[in-house]
């Protein structure tokens, strides 16, 4: 499988992630909510004490996602979170998620 942003090949690591997501998708939202909230809290806790200046620092080396600093990662997480929330809302109401398809290459595919 190829990463949708950089085009890099993920290799064998994708299968365990895919299996985990498929298993999680079988659970009701009520069972997933505490996990999502705990992950959100963990993210916020990991950012405690990080200044805006520190968040703007980018790695000295790397390409694509490997060159992202904290602020860029957070922008990505926030945009993905909004997209996923809308996708869940549409799926929950029985509507199509076709409107959430990316309008440019490198977007999230669903």
N, C-alpha and C positions, 0 to 999 in steps of 0.2 A: 504494500500500500504506500502511496505517496502522500507526504504532508501537504495540506492544501495551501499553505502559505509559501513555503520555500521550494516545494517540489522534491525535497529530500526523501529518500526511501527509508521507511521506518524499520524494515526488516522484521525479525521474529518478535519484537516487542509489541507489535500491534495486536497479536492474537489474544494474549491475556487481557489486554484492555478491552478489546471487543467482547470477549466472553463475560467480563465483569459487567460491562454496560448492558449486555443482553439480559443477564440475570437480574440486575437492578431494575430494568424496565418492566419486569414482571410483577414488581411490588406495587401496592397501591400508594398513591401520593402521600397518604397519612403516614406510611412507614418510611418514606423517603424524606419527608420534611425535616425530621430531627437531624438526619445526616447532612442535609443541605445547610441547615442552620449552624450545625457544629463546624462545618467546613468554612462557612462565612466568618464565624467567630475566630476560627484559627487564622484565617487570612488577616483579619483586623488586628489580632494579637501579634502576629508576626511583623506588622508595620509599626507597632508602638515604638516611639523613639526615633523613627526615621524622619529626617528633616526633608523639606522640599528640595533643598540643594542635593542631598544624598540621593533622592529619588530620580534626579535628572542625570546622574552619572551613568555612563554607558561603559560596557567592557572595552578594554583596549584592543581586543581581537574578537573576531567572529563575524559571521554573516547571517542574514535573516534573523530568526528569533534569538540566535546565539549572541547577537549584538544589541539586544534590547536591554534597557535599564529598567529599574523598578517602575517608573512612571509609565513606560510603554507596555509593560506586562499588565499593569493595572487597567490601562485603557482597553487592552485586549479582553481582559476578564470582564470588565464592565459591559463592553459591547456584546460579548458572547452571552453574558448573563441576560441581557435585555432580549436578545434574539431567542434564547432558549425559553425564557418566560413566555414570550409571545407564542412560540411553538407549542408549549405545553397548554396554553390557553386555547389555541385553535384545535389541538388534538382532543382536549377535554370536551369541547363543544361539538366535536364531529366535523369541524371545518377542515378544508384543505390547507396544507402548509406550503402549497406551491408559491404563494406570494412571498415567502421568505427565502426563495432561492436567490443566490448572490447575483448581483447585476454586473459584477466584474470578476475576472479570473482571480483565483486565490481566496475566494470567499468560502464560507462554510457551506458544505453541501448536505442536503437532507433528503 
